[in-house]
Amino acid sequence: MRRVDLTFVRQPALALAVVVVAAVAVPQYWLFLATSALVSAVALLGLGIVGRAGMNSLCQLSFAAVGAWTVAQLNVWNAPGTLIVWTLAGGLVAMPFGILIGLPALRLRGVHLAVVTLGFAAAAAVVVSAINFPGVDTYQQVLRPEFIATDRQYFVYAGLLFVVLALAVEWLGRTRMGAAWRAVRFSERATAAAGTSVARAKLSAFALSAFAAGLAGGLLAGQVGMITAQNFGVIASLALFVVAVMAGSEFIFGAMFGGFLIMFVPEFFRRAGISQDWANVLFGVGAVQALSQGSSIMEGLARRLRLRRPAPTPPPRETSEGGTPPLGEKPLLEAEGLTVRFGQVAALQDVDLTVPEGTVMGLIGPNGAGKSTLTDALSGFIKDAAGTVALDGRSLDGLPVHRRAAAGLRRTFQQDRVPTGLTVGAYLRFAAHRTVTRDELEEVRAFLGCPPMEAHVLDLDVGSRRLLEVAAAILARPKLIVLDEPAAGLAHAESLALADRLIEVPARFGASVLLIEHDLDMVRRACATIVVLDAGTVIAAGPPAEVLAKPEVARAYLGDEVALT
């Protein structure tokens, strides 16, 4: 029987307990500010979604204005469903605006994307200032249903809405969509190579972030009764973003803490006779501190808690005697005439490569030989590469990276590309790009000696992350796995142990392996045949012992005719 993972309810359940205690204990005078803090926390949850995907949005309150405008208009129309349904409608209406703003994120990132969202916030502020919100001219306030008519009842309603949204966000964070957000934040290339559409991941993050902001706008409309443009200014959006960075709105309690700061710090300053504008200065200093440390308040706290409960370390895998590398006959990958030019430089020149089915083939060559360029051309990262690529008889020409991965061509990278925001189990499930059982996960994890499922990737050494990336590629059950220097970060004995495991992959998991590696001992041990690339052309191919003894191969590596034996 499959075990149901309910750990995602922990933080929302604690948030619910906080709301219940506050509903009973908070004095009437502070109740309005506490409700406003929950409204801000809802908006911060939305910022946390785009934050998980590594994107910056400075226009969250512009989406909130859309939600508030929708609620005010439905109130004027006396539409059925009361405020609760209107608030949900406000969130839905805000989503297309989120997708619209998310479109530049497909090509922009960092400060350039932030400028675009800031421009939208400024434009939205001008628009809402030029046109009044529905009902303002006639002094028509947004009506609340009787069961949330009082301030205390409305606080409970806002708290329940926050908890439900928090529950949904936590659940989404454990789905493939949530893992895709984390993966995009760490490496868009690795996300695409894992078979996931980067565009879909980014747009879904912006759409759901706008939905949360729209809910916040609807909540605010119901709280104050009559909305004005001053509620959604550009400075307020900037302050919201700064607090999200400082507090860590990707976490449920980070959003709650951020909402508390936004509402109560200015009030404390006012009571102390200090200008409330100094609150934004304080938030800015906190954000700078968080950026300099590389983590928000809640992220740092979460990591310290993890370090107090370290995951068990798997025992080192001992090197075995090694088997016989499998040698297939039927062609699986067929690349013909691959040519890649960067300006006047030919990185690849008319390269032909055939990888048989059911084998482990090596691809070696000195630095700058074109191995990484060949890997990028095979996996679809170089769109203007000349030549043809076919996998198991199916042409891959013109297919984007994630489509080639779905067709059965998976790859790893030279650099560490495993997203640090996930656990080992979450990353393996995401990268598998299919439904996998826990037994399958444990089989592949144990096969390669990876850390336990509950371990966090952020806490792993480079060698463990490289093995984890190989395990993820195997779990996807592709037809071909291209491993780009998987032994980087591993000790020599661990490299040989990995070679022994790779020998078993074709028969055990049904995938051929193209191994790109500088460790020639590993290549000799794992590969039935190898191809040597130098200056963008193939200079030798055949069994390892024969190829490595050829003078032209020695010349490519050493500059003379010393045999590499």
Legacy VTK file of the C-alpha trace (Angstrom):
# vtk DataFile Version 3.0
C-alpha trace
ASCII
DATASET POLYDATA
POINTS 565 float
0.000 0.000 0.000
1.356 3.391 -1.010
2.228 5.648 1.893
0.560 9.066 1.798
2.929 11.948 2.514
1.136 14.538 4.634
4.178 16.500 5.764
3.074 19.422 3.598
0.259 20.183 6.083
2.622 20.968 8.971
3.259 24.637 8.294
-0.359 25.424 7.278
-1.572 23.630 10.418
0.748 25.730 12.580
-0.413 28.834 10.731
-4.013 27.869 11.490
-3.140 27.554 15.174
-1.603 31.043 15.110
-4.750 32.446 13.469
-7.005 30.782 16.055
-4.957 32.090 18.986
-4.801 35.563 17.469
-8.565 35.596 16.838
-9.110 35.052 20.538
-6.225 37.057 22.024
-5.734 40.111 19.793
-7.464 43.201 21.239
-10.034 44.971 19.109
-7.738 47.969 18.596
-5.074 45.834 16.886
-7.500 43.644 14.982
-7.622 45.847 11.874
-3.816 45.827 11.584
-3.751 42.059 12.142
-6.238 41.581 9.290
-4.139 43.841 7.074
-1.112 41.711 7.975
-2.958 38.625 6.721
-3.857 40.429 3.493
-0.182 41.264 2.977
0.759 37.680 3.841
-1.525 36.397 1.059
0.207 38.709 -1.427
3.605 37.613 -0.092
2.701 33.962 -0.642
2.245 34.831 -4.303
5.643 36.523 -4.397
7.055 33.374 -2.849
5.851 31.367 -5.850
7.778 33.450 -8.392
10.652 33.497 -5.898
10.764 29.717 -5.950
11.227 29.953 -9.705
14.077 32.445 -9.269
12.205 35.418 -10.756
11.638 38.939 -9.460
8.246 40.637 -9.576
7.869 44.264 -8.493
4.232 44.561 -9.527
2.454 42.289 -7.048
0.125 45.039 -5.866
-0.819 45.784 -9.477
-2.291 42.280 -9.647
-3.942 42.962 -6.286
-5.532 46.077 -7.805
-7.065 43.885 -10.516
-8.567 41.614 -7.867
-9.886 44.566 -5.858
-11.370 46.213 -8.963
-13.133 42.947 -9.850
-14.645 42.644 -6.370
-15.768 46.289 -6.388
-17.390 45.905 -9.809
-19.199 42.699 -8.848
-20.404 44.458 -5.706
-21.827 47.331 -7.822
-23.531 44.827 -10.075
-24.839 42.989 -7.004
-23.598 39.777 -8.595
-24.561 36.442 -7.009
-22.182 34.621 -4.715
-21.334 37.363 -2.179
-17.830 38.542 -1.263
-16.291 35.060 -0.998
-17.068 34.151 -4.611
-16.148 37.651 -5.772
-12.728 37.346 -4.131
-12.055 34.080 -5.975
-13.189 35.753 -9.190
-10.726 38.561 -8.521
-7.894 36.048 -8.283
-8.947 34.387 -11.544
-9.209 37.703 -13.384
-5.683 38.619 -12.237
-4.167 35.426 -13.688
-4.138 36.520 -17.373
-2.299 39.679 -16.318
0.249 37.479 -14.556
0.743 35.439 -17.719
1.103 38.655 -19.729
3.849 39.913 -17.417
5.385 36.438 -17.368
5.974 36.452 -21.127
9.087 38.682 -20.880
10.426 36.227 -18.294
10.853 33.689 -21.091
13.796 35.741 -22.359
14.653 38.111 -19.510
15.873 37.437 -16.004
17.394 39.224 -13.056
17.431 43.002 -13.095
16.054 43.177 -16.647
12.904 41.297 -15.651
12.612 43.405 -12.507
12.652 46.569 -14.638
9.835 45.217 -16.815
7.661 44.394 -13.803
8.439 47.763 -12.248
7.348 49.444 -15.470
4.065 47.555 -15.339
3.574 48.623 -11.719
4.147 52.265 -12.654
1.749 52.037 -15.599
-0.879 50.300 -13.489
-0.567 53.015 -10.831
-1.249 55.684 -13.460
-4.278 53.807 -14.772
-5.899 53.212 -11.375
-5.289 56.851 -10.467
-6.953 58.050 -13.660
-10.077 55.935 -13.274
-11.877 55.467 -9.981
-12.644 52.056 -8.643
-16.274 50.980 -9.144
-18.547 52.357 -6.425
-16.252 55.195 -5.331
-18.190 57.947 -7.079
-21.447 56.759 -5.524
-19.885 55.951 -2.120
-20.981 52.334 -2.468
-19.031 50.152 -0.079
-18.237 46.461 -0.661
-20.754 44.472 1.343
-19.775 41.573 3.577
-21.978 38.548 4.265
-23.500 38.515 7.741
-21.283 35.711 9.037
-18.116 37.818 8.431
-19.660 41.232 9.113
-17.662 42.083 12.251
-13.934 42.822 12.251
-13.147 39.737 14.312
-15.180 37.498 12.039
-13.472 39.000 9.004
-10.066 38.374 10.583
-10.966 34.707 10.959
-12.141 34.626 7.327
-8.895 36.204 6.120
-6.901 33.781 8.254
-8.740 30.757 6.874
-8.210 31.971 3.322
-4.494 32.384 4.039
-4.293 28.866 5.500
-6.121 27.319 2.526
-3.837 29.150 0.104
-0.788 28.118 2.146
-1.949 24.500 2.033
-2.320 24.703 -1.745
1.126 26.292 -2.158
2.775 23.664 0.033
1.044 20.880 -1.894
2.051 22.386 -5.231
5.612 22.623 -3.962
5.676 18.828 -3.705
4.317 18.248 -7.209
6.288 18.135 -10.432
5.187 21.723 -11.104
6.642 22.928 -7.810
9.856 21.009 -8.414
10.053 22.593 -11.873
9.986 26.052 -10.273
12.938 25.127 -8.063
14.771 23.570 -10.991
14.266 26.629 -13.221
15.655 28.815 -10.461
18.858 26.777 -10.342
19.352 25.948 -14.041
17.048 26.451 -16.998
19.267 24.215 -19.141
19.056 21.301 -16.719
15.288 21.784 -16.387
14.829 21.521 -20.138
17.194 18.538 -20.321
14.997 16.795 -17.731
12.059 16.979 -20.134
10.275 19.970 -18.585
9.166 23.041 -20.504
10.895 26.073 -19.002
8.283 28.390 -20.510
5.433 26.468 -18.911
7.150 26.495 -15.527
7.747 30.256 -15.600
4.282 31.191 -16.839
2.570 28.933 -14.308
4.545 30.615 -11.511
3.530 34.094 -12.647
-0.100 33.074 -13.162
-0.460 31.549 -9.682
1.410 34.459 -8.116
-1.064 36.861 -9.729
-3.944 34.685 -8.496
-2.710 35.023 -4.913
-2.302 38.779 -5.357
-5.819 39.000 -6.771
-7.125 37.224 -3.677
-5.258 39.732 -1.511
-6.850 42.595 -3.415
-10.302 41.094 -2.919
-9.642 40.631 0.787
-8.566 44.255 1.071
-11.706 45.437 -0.714
-13.861 43.545 1.738
-11.856 44.819 4.692
-11.883 48.576 3.963
-15.150 48.660 2.033
-14.030 51.265 -0.492
-10.802 51.027 -2.523
-8.644 53.901 -3.764
-5.505 54.033 -5.913
-3.395 54.853 -2.838
-3.756 51.244 -1.705
-1.700 49.988 -4.687
1.164 52.435 -5.174
4.538 51.603 -6.687
6.381 52.245 -3.413
4.070 49.801 -1.641
4.856 47.149 -4.275
8.571 47.745 -3.817
8.237 47.495 -0.039
6.346 44.218 -0.421
9.111 42.788 -2.600
11.850 43.929 -0.215
10.100 42.317 2.742
9.643 39.111 0.720
13.405 38.979 0.134
14.223 39.683 3.766
11.674 37.415 5.459
11.586 34.589 2.896
8.049 34.504 1.502
8.705 31.087 -0.060
7.994 29.775 3.443
4.545 29.959 5.026
5.812 31.574 8.199
8.054 33.814 6.141
4.924 35.230 4.483
3.187 35.603 7.848
6.216 37.249 9.411
6.536 39.565 6.402
2.884 40.580 6.694
3.423 41.337 10.385
6.459 43.507 9.583
4.694 45.482 6.861
1.763 46.392 9.073
3.118 46.602 12.602
6.617 48.099 12.230
5.286 51.400 10.794
2.698 51.493 13.591
5.371 50.985 16.243
7.419 53.787 14.663
4.373 56.079 14.694
3.775 55.403 18.363
7.440 56.153 19.067
7.187 59.470 17.242
9.370 58.276 14.357
8.424 58.839 10.740
6.820 55.716 9.286
8.952 56.102 6.155
11.889 54.807 8.177
10.196 51.405 8.164
10.952 51.033 4.448
14.580 51.946 5.156
14.706 49.233 7.788
13.201 46.720 5.364
15.764 47.691 2.733
18.655 47.143 5.140
17.215 43.743 6.055
16.917 42.761 2.389
20.524 43.801 1.696
21.638 41.707 4.658
19.660 38.709 3.381
21.168 39.047 -0.103
24.707 39.375 1.289
24.240 36.208 3.348
22.627 34.352 0.447
19.534 33.408 2.442
16.433 34.977 3.938
15.556 34.860 7.623
13.337 31.802 7.253
15.693 30.031 4.862
18.568 30.426 7.291
16.413 29.181 10.153
15.272 26.161 8.130
18.844 25.223 7.294
19.958 25.470 10.920
17.103 23.169 11.908
18.150 20.665 9.225
21.736 20.668 10.443
20.491 19.666 13.877
18.911 16.571 12.288
21.457 15.445 9.678
20.418 12.683 7.287
22.409 9.424 7.576
25.339 9.126 5.182
25.279 6.065 2.903
28.269 3.720 3.213
30.902 4.133 0.482
30.504 1.752 -2.431
33.487 -0.517 -2.762
35.084 -1.194 -6.132
34.295 -4.637 -7.514
36.253 -6.672 -10.022
34.193 -5.109 -12.833
32.281 -6.866 -15.581
32.625 -6.953 -19.324
31.418 -3.777 -21.024
28.384 -4.601 -23.201
28.707 -4.116 -26.949
25.535 -3.738 -29.003
25.085 -3.943 -32.744
21.793 -2.256 -33.683
22.236 1.524 -34.127
20.344 3.600 -31.551
21.647 7.157 -31.951
22.696 8.191 -35.429
24.212 11.619 -35.979
25.415 12.543 -39.442
27.287 15.584 -40.641
27.013 17.556 -37.394
28.617 20.941 -37.900
28.603 23.858 -35.461
30.221 27.220 -36.112
30.708 30.134 -33.749
31.517 32.937 -36.133
34.534 31.832 -38.147
35.433 29.046 -35.691
34.254 25.515 -36.486
33.587 23.850 -33.116
32.323 20.719 -34.896
33.125 19.808 -38.478
31.075 17.139 -40.261
30.947 14.744 -37.280
29.329 11.328 -37.725
28.485 9.372 -34.567
26.607 6.105 -34.059
25.822 4.765 -30.594
24.642 1.123 -30.641
21.721 -0.133 -28.621
22.547 -1.833 -25.316
26.101 -0.543 -24.964
28.341 1.862 -23.074
30.334 3.998 -25.504
33.001 6.496 -24.545
33.630 9.914 -26.076
37.023 11.338 -25.192
39.299 14.121 -26.364
41.477 16.938 -25.026
40.055 20.152 -23.665
38.515 22.212 -26.448
38.014 19.186 -28.694
34.285 19.895 -29.068
32.830 17.259 -26.737
30.508 19.645 -24.888
29.479 21.272 -28.165
28.605 17.848 -29.553
26.557 17.075 -26.457
24.675 20.365 -26.793
24.023 19.708 -30.473
22.691 16.204 -29.787
20.408 17.384 -26.949
19.036 20.378 -28.860
20.685 23.353 -27.164
22.323 24.519 -30.408
19.404 25.271 -32.696
21.433 26.246 -35.753
23.613 23.120 -35.783
23.868 21.591 -39.252
23.432 17.866 -39.796
20.886 15.276 -38.682
20.208 13.461 -35.405
17.970 10.390 -35.101
17.159 8.273 -32.034
15.881 4.746 -32.541
14.871 5.603 -36.089
13.025 8.816 -35.131
14.392 12.141 -36.344
15.078 14.650 -33.576
15.812 17.511 -35.954
13.965 20.693 -35.005
12.767 19.374 -31.643
13.425 21.580 -28.576
15.452 20.247 -25.683
12.551 19.058 -23.518
10.972 17.257 -26.488
14.206 15.399 -27.189
14.358 14.400 -23.544
10.773 13.119 -23.754
11.750 11.154 -26.882
14.333 9.253 -24.826
17.576 11.284 -24.922
18.671 12.374 -21.457
21.901 14.069 -20.476
23.876 15.318 -17.506
26.170 18.352 -17.316
29.799 19.089 -16.537
28.841 21.588 -13.845
26.601 20.880 -10.887
23.003 21.373 -12.111
20.996 19.677 -9.343
18.559 22.214 -7.810
19.503 22.886 -4.207
15.960 23.726 -3.083
14.792 20.101 -3.219
15.309 16.938 -1.234
16.901 13.911 -2.861
13.520 12.201 -3.229
11.814 15.301 -4.647
14.565 15.825 -7.212
14.504 12.204 -8.357
10.715 12.281 -8.776
10.898 15.521 -10.749
13.765 14.486 -13.016
12.225 11.077 -13.704
9.412 12.908 -15.525
7.076 9.979 -14.921
5.263 8.396 -12.023
7.719 6.335 -9.996
7.178 4.168 -6.949
9.246 4.453 -3.808
10.684 1.006 -4.546
11.976 2.273 -7.900
13.490 5.303 -6.216
15.191 3.173 -3.583
16.474 0.719 -6.183
18.258 3.371 -8.240
19.383 5.303 -5.150
20.958 2.193 -3.650
22.349 1.118 -7.037
24.510 4.248 -7.227
24.973 4.785 -3.485
23.156 8.132 -3.371
22.192 9.839 -0.079
18.832 9.063 1.594
15.575 10.413 0.170
15.029 12.918 2.973
18.465 14.523 2.597
18.494 18.055 1.160
20.511 18.633 -1.990
21.885 21.865 -0.530
23.638 19.855 2.181
25.335 17.379 -0.198
28.903 17.452 -1.505
29.600 17.822 -5.218
30.342 14.123 -5.734
27.013 13.074 -4.230
25.187 15.574 -6.448
26.877 14.146 -9.552
25.750 10.628 -8.634
22.274 11.981 -7.945
22.142 13.494 -11.435
23.100 10.147 -12.957
20.448 8.391 -10.868
17.803 10.850 -12.078
18.729 10.200 -15.711
18.456 6.445 -15.168
15.077 6.792 -13.421
13.635 8.500 -16.493
14.099 5.185 -18.347
15.399 6.850 -21.532
16.801 5.087 -24.554
20.114 6.907 -24.328
21.903 8.665 -21.467
24.680 11.119 -22.306
26.887 11.514 -19.233
29.117 14.585 -19.374
32.026 13.968 -16.986
29.974 12.262 -14.248
33.111 11.399 -12.245
33.987 15.058 -11.598
34.166 15.470 -7.841
34.601 11.740 -7.198
37.690 10.027 -5.840
39.491 7.620 -8.177
38.077 4.555 -6.429
34.574 6.022 -6.593
35.033 6.676 -10.316
35.885 3.024 -10.894
32.898 1.969 -8.800
30.680 4.200 -10.959
32.182 2.571 -14.059
31.141 -0.838 -12.728
27.589 0.425 -12.236
27.440 1.906 -15.724
28.333 -1.474 -17.209
25.094 -2.826 -15.674
22.846 0.010 -16.897
21.998 -1.304 -20.416
20.890 -4.732 -19.202
19.306 -3.612 -15.930
17.589 -0.379 -17.000
17.400 -0.675 -20.788
19.399 2.456 -21.608
22.547 2.846 -23.660
25.215 5.178 -22.283
27.427 7.696 -24.056
30.163 8.483 -21.518
32.162 11.697 -21.908
35.049 11.534 -19.478
38.672 12.595 -18.928
39.383 9.739 -16.498
40.834 7.201 -18.949
40.912 4.443 -16.324
37.162 4.824 -15.962
36.716 4.873 -19.742
38.761 1.688 -20.164
36.761 -0.034 -17.444
33.251 0.954 -18.536
33.295 1.281 -22.317
33.158 -1.398 -24.994
34.087 1.126 -27.661
35.251 4.731 -27.710
35.326 7.673 -30.098
38.075 10.310 -29.969
37.283 13.904 -30.873
39.944 16.519 -31.570
39.518 20.030 -32.973
35.883 19.287 -33.792
36.504 16.152 -35.861
36.548 12.408 -35.156
40.134 11.125 -35.335
39.671 7.548 -34.069
37.040 5.004 -33.035
37.047 1.406 -31.832
37.897 -0.697 -28.754
39.580 1.314 -25.968
42.882 -0.566 -25.972
43.361 -0.173 -29.708
42.238 3.433 -29.930
44.270 4.689 -26.971
47.401 3.123 -28.462
47.108 5.027 -31.743
49.764 7.713 -32.326
47.213 10.326 -33.469
45.338 9.952 -30.188
48.534 10.333 -28.173
49.428 13.339 -30.301
46.054 14.960 -29.589
46.543 14.585 -25.835
50.290 15.021 -25.396
51.546 16.715 -28.528
53.817 13.788 -29.409
53.521 10.102 -30.230
53.538 8.738 -26.695
50.985 5.920 -26.484
48.371 6.246 -23.757
48.545 2.759 -22.360
LINES 1 566
565 0 1 2 3 4 5 6 7 8 9 10 11 12 13 14 15 16 17 18 19 20 21 22 23 24 25 26 27 28 29 30 31 32 33 34 35 36 37 38 39 40 41 42 43 44 45 46 47 48 49 50 51 52 53 54 55 56 57 58 59 60 61 62 63 64 65 66 67 68 69 70 71 72 73 74 75 76 77 78 79 80 81 82 83 84 85 86 87 88 89 90 91 92 93 94 95 96 97 98 99 100 101 102 103 104 105 106 107 108 109 110 111 112 113 114 115 116 117 118 119 120 121 122 123 124 125 126 127 128 129 130 131 132 133 134 135 136 137 138 139 140 141 142 143 144 145 146 147 148 149 150 151 152 153 154 155 156 157 158 159 160 161 162 163 164 165 166 167 168 169 170 171 172 173 174 175 176 177 178 179 180 181 182 183 184 185 186 187 188 189 190 191 192 193 194 195 196 197 198 199 200 201 202 203 204 205 206 207 208 209 210 211 212 213 214 215 216 217 218 219 220 221 222 223 224 225 226 227 228 229 230 231 232 233 234 235 236 237 238 239 240 241 242 243 244 245 246 247 248 249 250 251 252 253 254 255 256 257 258 259 260 261 262 263 264 265 266 267 268 269 270 271 272 273 274 275 276 277 278 279 280 281 282 283 284 285 286 287 288 289 290 291 292 293 294 295 296 297 298 299 300 301 302 303 304 305 306 307 308 309 310 311 312 313 314 315 316 317 318 319 320 321 322 323 324 325 326 327 328 329 330 331 332 333 334 335 336 337 338 339 340 341 342 343 344 345 346 347 348 349 350 351 352 353 354 355 356 357 358 359 360 361 362 363 364 365 366 367 368 369 370 371 372 373 374 375 376 377 378 379 380 381 382 383 384 385 386 387 388 389 390 391 392 393 394 395 396 397 398 399 400 401 402 403 404 405 406 407 408 409 410 411 412 413 414 415 416 417 418 419 420 421 422 423 424 425 426 427 428 429 430 431 432 433 434 435 436 437 438 439 440 441 442 443 444 445 446 447 448 449 450 451 452 453 454 455 456 457 458 459 460 461 462 463 464 465 466 467 468 469 470 471 472 473 474 475 476 477 478 479 480 481 482 483 484 485 486 487 488 489 490 491 492 493 494 495 496 497 498 499 500 501 502 503 504 505 506 507 508 509 510 511 512 513 514 515 516 517 518 519 520 521 522 523 524 525 526 527 528 529 530 531 532 533 534 535 536 537 538 539 540 541 542 543 544 545 546 547 548 549 550 551 552 553 554 555 556 557 558 559 560 561 562 563 564
